[in-house]
Amino acid sequence: MTALVFRGTGDSQGVPRVYCDCAVCREARRGGVNRRLRSSLQMIDPDAGTTWIDCGPDWGRQMEAASLRDVDRMLITHAHFDHIGGLPEWYDACRWTGKTGVAYTPAEVIEEIAGRFPWLGSRIEFRTFDEPISIGQWTVKSWRVNHGKNGYAYAFAFRHEQTGFRWVYCSDAIGLTEEQQEPMIGVDLLILGASFFHEPYPIETRSVYDVTEAIELVRKLKPVRTVLTHMSHDIDMGRSGELPEGMAFAYAGMRIEC
């Protein structure tokens, strides 16, 4: 059976914010449930080993928490620092162990990563993910999604060839078009980014759904289960009771069996 483990559930700055003394940040500093490293997900599969989604600047600490020294492959959603800032550390690990890492991401993301870290290609093999790939018995597709003022990101849809179980990872999106929503309709599990509970700023200045918008979207898409990630210090785990049935906040170490 495949397991998904959340290794990071925070937005681009993580929680606590270094500048902030709000109740959520204070609780996080004490090592509480609101402590959040940058968003990432570990997929453990009996046929395919360990797949890691996104490699932010907290990757090393997340690997230590997972008691891992290596991964079999990575999937990268987009080239923002909170999703690729750990790639030089992975590169260094590959260099010292003599291995070549394998990362899948769409061609335009590979181009952006190469522009920032041109040396990574000597130890990390970047493979294009513009067409579906297979990971064990999972067929995985990527598609471009709106990331608001921050441009674009990619979402990933997984379908198990034997059981038909479907799940989607979409950490950075807002204002999804009907076409972009289509792969999410009726899935068994939707992992969706929501940075604030209610973000009061103009839509043109924003980049990720808030919780109230996520609730409305989920009512339309009707997934069996929804887990929210990519959360800022505006979201308190103590407010989980305000979520509708079938929706939950992710937390570090949260494990879901597929």
N, C-alpha and C positions, 0 to 999 in steps of 0.2 A: 504494500500500500504506500502511496506517495504521501509525504508530509510536507506542509509549508510552515516555516518558522519565521516570524517577524524578528529581524535583527536590528532594525531601526525604524522608527515610526514618526520622526520629526520632519519639520520643513527645513528650509535652507539654512536657518540659524540654529536649529535644535533647541532643546529645553533642558536646563534654564538658559535664558538670554544673559549674557555676561553683564549687560547694563541694567537689568531689571530686578525689581524687588517685589513683584506682584506675588499673590498667594500661591499661584501655580509654580512660579520659579522658585519660591522659598521651599515649597514641598519637594520639588525636584532636586534641589541642592542637598536635601536631607536623604537623598537616595530613594525617594518615593516613586509612586506609580506614574507620575507625570514626567519623569526623567526620560528624555528622548534623544537618541542619536539620529543622524540623518537617515532617511528612508532607504531600506534595503530588505530583501526577502531571500531566504534560503529555501530551496526546493530539494528535498531528499527523496530519491527514487531508487527502488531496488534494482531497476534495469539500467539506470543511467548515472548513478552516483549523485554528486552535489552540483546543482546549478544555482548560481548567485545572481540575483537581479539588482543591478546598479552597484557602483563602487565609489561611494562618497568618501570624504576625508576621515570618516570614523571607521573605515573598513578594518584596519588592524585591530582595534578594540573589539569590533564585532566578531572577528575571527577568533580572538581569544575567548570571548564569551561562549562561542560555539564549540570550543576545544578543537578547532580545525587548524591545519597547517597548509592545506591546499584545497582548491576547488577544481572541478572537472571542466567547467565552462562558466562564462558570464554572459548575461544579456543586458544591454545598455539601452535605456529608454531615450536619453538625449544627452547633449554635451554640456549641460550646466554643471558648475563646479560641485554642487552638493550631490551630483550623481556620477561624477568622474574623478573627483579630487583624490581618490585612493588609488587610481591606476598607477601612478609612479611607485607607490609602495608595493603593489602587486608585481609590477615590473621588477623591482629590486628583489623580491622574494623569488621570482622565477630565475633571475640572474644568478643568485647565490645557490639555488638548488639545481641549476642546470636544466630546468624545464622550460617549455614554451607554453604560455597560457593561450587559451582560445576564448575569444569574445565575439559574440554575434550582435550586430547592430546595423540598421539601415545605412546605405552607402553615404548619404549626406551627413550622417552622424560620424562615420569613420573619417570623412574629410575634415570635419571640425576638430575632432580629437587629434588628428595628425598635425593640424595647424598649431595646436597648443603644446603638444608633447611629441615632437617628431621622432624622438628616439625610441618610443615604446615598441615600434614594429620589430625591433631586433629580438624581443623576447615575448611579445604578445602578438598572436596571429589574429587579426581582425577579419572576420568573415561577414560578407554582406547578408543582411536579413531582410531583403525586400520581397522574397518569396518564402512560403512556409518551409519550416525545417522540422525534423523529427528529433525528439529527445526521449529515448526509450520508446515507450508506446504512446507518447504524447505527440500530437501534431500541433505545432505552434505557428501562429501567424502574427505579423505586426501590421499596424496601420497608424497613419499620421493623425494626430488629434490637436485641436486648438489649445494653446497654452496662454491665451490672453496676451497681455502686453509683453510677455516673455517669448512670444513667437510660436514655437511648435514643440511637441514631444511625440513619443510613440507609445501606444498601448499594445499589450500582448494578450492574445487569446489562446487558451490551451484546451485541447479536446483529447480525451483518452480513447484510443482506438477500440479497446475491448469493452469498456464500461459505458462509454458515451458521456462521462462526467465532463462538464465544461466549467472553466473558470477564467476570469479576466483580471489582469493587473493594469490599472490606469491611475498612476500616482499624481500626474501633473496635467490637469485639464480643466477647462471652463468653456461654457458656451458650445458644447458639442453639437454638431449638425445631426440631422436625422441619419445621414449615411454613417457618420462616425459612431452613433449610438447603436446601430444595427447589430454588430457582433456581441453586444452586451445583453440583448433582450433574452430574458428567461434563463440566464445562466445559473448554474448551481451555486457559484460563488463569485461575487464581484468585490474586488479590492479597489477602492476608490479614494483618491486624495481629497481631503477637506481641511484647509489650513486654519480657518477660524470658525467659531460657532455661528456668528452672524457678522459678516464683514461690511461695515457701513460706508465703504468708499465707492466712488464712481466705477462702474463696470469696466470702463476703458483703462483704469489704472490697476486692474487686478489680473491674477494669473491662474488661480485655482478655485474650485468650488468652495463655498462654505457649507456648514452642516445643514442649514435650512434648505439650501438649494439641492444638496445631495439627497435629502429626504424626498423632495419633489421629483427629482430625476428617478430615484429608485421606485417610487410609486408608478412611474410610467414604464420602466424597464422590467419590473417584476422579477428580479433575481430571487432565488430561494434564500440566499443569505448574503449580507453585505457587511464588509469590515472596512472601516475608515482608517486611513493612514495619512502621512505627510502633514502632521498636525503641529500648530504653533502653540505658544504659551497662552493663547486665548481659550484653549480647550482643556477643561478639567475633567479627568476621568470620573470624578464624583458626579458628573452630570449625565452619566450613561443611562440613568433611568428616564431621561427625557427623549431617548431614541425610540423609534417604533420597534415593534417586535421583528426580529430577524436582522437587526442592525446593531453593530457594536463598534466601539473604539478598539483599535489594535494597541498592544503593549509589547515591550521587549520580551522576547521569549514565548510569546503566544504561538501555539501550535495548532494547526488545522489538518486533520486527516482527510485526504481525498479518496 
